[in-house]
Amino acid sequence: MTTLVLHGFSASNYYNKSKIALLEANADFTEHAVFPGEIDRQSSPLRKAPYLSTPNGPICESQVIVEYVAQTYPSAKLFPESPFEAAKVRELCTFLDIHLELVARRLYAQAFFGGKVSDGLKDTTRKELGRNIKAFFQLAKFSPYVAGESFTAADISAYTHLPMVRSVGKKIYAEELLGEFDLKSYVAMLDARPAFAKTSADAAAGMPSFNAYMQAAMQQTPAPK
Ligand SMILES: N[C@@H](CCC(=O)N[C@@H](CS)C(=O)NCC(=O)O)C(=O)O
């Protein structure tokens, strides 16, 4: 019997992060498609996707879900055994979530959904992204995986977030924010893993309905002054 249910939508990079971890772990889970405005507040108090129903209750926050999956299915080896090496993987995950994606996210309304953000926000975000991306590449190895020779949970975060950061650079600043980094080859390497290929295909299939949802939501949001 399936006991895990992942709630959210396939256009969400955070949803996909948790989903790839579950698939990499060969976990028995089902998906429940739900957009932000419809998310159960008891399970995800900020109404953000994803959250995971477990036999013990719900868990929200994608990285927390990844950690739960890693502990429940240790054979997936999402983190190295050495406490130090595992900490280095978590360090990369934190940089990708907090210092890259969350900063780029301020501009998603304009980059992806036909909204408008202020020039002031664009300027401060550009400075922060420049500094944070440089710091990330100081920590990242990409040899060939982001934390080194082995696949880890940090590759899941890099796969889901780096394309978003790069797109924001192109769409808002007409710039290659990731510099010389060969994102295409890195993504292709991970797409060879069934968990990534399936998640990517599901995301493409779910994009039209998500775009329609967002267009409707943006029309109800007043433009920033
Ligand atoms: N820190 C959260 C971020 C999740 C998040 O921002 N999810 C987005 C979709 S990609 C969402 O549900 N946004 C709706 C909202 O903020 O109202 C996590 O890691 O799960």
The ligand as a Tripos MOL2 file, in Angstrom:
@<TRIPOS>MOLECULE
LIG
   20    19     1     0     0
SMALL
NO_CHARGES

@<TRIPOS>ATOM
      1 N1         11.1600   26.9240    0.8170 N.3       1 LIG1
      2 C1         10.0780   26.2530    0.1320 C.3       1 LIG1
      3 C2          9.7570   27.0040   -1.1400 C.3       1 LIG1
      4 C3          8.5690   26.3990   -1.8520 C.3       1 LIG1
      5 C4          7.9910   27.3500   -2.8710 C.2       1 LIG1
      6 O1          8.3160   28.5360   -2.9510 O.2       1 LIG1
      7 N2          7.0620   26.7990   -3.6600 N.am      1 LIG1
      8 C5          6.4020   27.5920   -4.6430 C.3       1 LIG1
      9 C6          6.2650   26.8400   -5.9380 C.3       1 LIG1
     10 S1          7.8320   26.6600   -6.7240 S.3       1 LIG1
     11 C7          5.0090   27.9120   -4.1440 C.2       1 LIG1
     12 O2          4.2790   27.0460   -3.7160 O.2       1 LIG1
     13 N3          4.6420   29.1910   -4.1880 N.am      1 LIG1
     14 C8          3.3430   29.6320   -3.8150 C.3       1 LIG1
     15 C9          3.3670   30.7640   -2.8370 C.2       1 LIG1
     16 O3          4.4440   31.1620   -2.3820 O.co2     1 LIG1
     17 O4          2.2860   31.2450   -2.5370 O.co2     1 LIG1
     18 C10        10.4790   24.8140   -0.1730 C.2       1 LIG1
     19 O5         11.6880   24.5430   -0.2710 O.co2     1 LIG1
     20 O6          9.6040   23.9400   -0.2780 O.co2     1 LIG1
@<TRIPOS>BOND
     1     1     2 1
     2     2     3 1
     3     2    18 1
     4     3     4 1
     5     4     5 1
     6     5     6 2
     7     5     7 1
     8     7     8 1
     9     8     9 1
    10     8    11 1
    11     9    10 1
    12    11    12 2
    13    11    13 1
    14    13    14 1
    15    14    15 1
    16    15    16 2
    17    15    17 1
    18    18    19 2
    19    18    20 1
@<TRIPOS>SUBSTRUCTURE
     1 LIG1         1 GROUP 0 **** ****
